[in-house]
Amino acid sequence: MTKLKTFLDDNKIDQRRVLIASKQLEKLRAEDRKIKLTQAQARKSDDGKKPEGLDKPRSGRPVTEVSLNAALEGDKVSGPMKTRILRAVNRVLEQKKKDAVTIDTLFDVPPQNPPKPKAEEGEEAAAES
């Protein structure tokens, strides 16, 4: 069983609630459309620069049943989809009056920039020449 599946089972969260919460969270709203319009107009202007002070619009792409099932089975899931699942699960936990969790609670996330193994001094000289 994956970390996500065990977490949902332990907290008695139904998959359908996660899907509904994601749909509500990610739905494009009027303010998101305004932000996207402002960004598009700024790109088409002479400056071509992004205006400062704008919030980031919602994606408009909720978690789908297929992607949630893939995450539950341990198949490969993209980073943005993991984030959407996390936001939806945190929303359900908020409704249940529980604390929010982090992404490493639900998924096996590798470290961002793992340290590279250092080569021996003799190997470095051979690699440079």
C-alpha positions, 0 to 999 in steps of 0.5 A, spaced: 500 500 500 502 507 498 503 512 503 497 516 500 492 510 501 494 508 508 493 515 510 486 516 507 484 509 510 487 511 517 483 518 517 477 515 514 477 520 508 473 517 501 476 518 495 470 521 492 471 527 497 478 528 495 475 529 488 470 534 490 474 538 494 479 538 488 474 540 483 472 546 488 479 548 489 481 548 482 475 551 479 477 557 475 473 564 478 472 571 475 478 573 479 483 568 475 480 570 468 482 577 470 489 575 472 490 571 466 487 577 461 492 582 464 498 577 463 496 576 456 495 583 455 502 585 458 505 580 454 502 583 447 504 590 449 510 594 447 514 592 454 512 585 454 513 584 461 509 581 466 505 586 471 508 586 478 503 584 484 498 579 481 496 573 484 497 566 481 491 564 478 488 557 479 490 552 474 483 550 472 485 543 472 482 538 478 484 532 480 481 526 476 479 519 478 484 516 473 490 520 476 488 519 483 487 512 482 494 512 479 497 515 485 493 510 490 496 504 486 503 507 486 504 509 479 508 515 476 504 522 478 507 528 476 509 534 481 503 538 480 498 533 480 501 531 487 500 538 489 493 538 487 492 532 491 495 535 497 491 541 497 485 537 496 486 532 502 488 538 506 481 541 505 478 535 507 482 535 513 480 542 514 473 540 514 474 534 519 477 539 524 484 536 523 491 539 522 494 540 515 499 535 512 505 536 508 507 532 501 512 528 504 506 525 508 502 523 502 508 521 497 515 518 497 518 525 495 526 525 493 530 531 496 530 537 491 537 537 490 541 531 492 548 532 494 553 529 488 558 524 491 565 527 491 570 524 486 577 522 489 583 527 488 586 523 483 580 522 479 579 529 479 586 530 475 584 525 470 577 528 469 580 535 467 586 532 463 
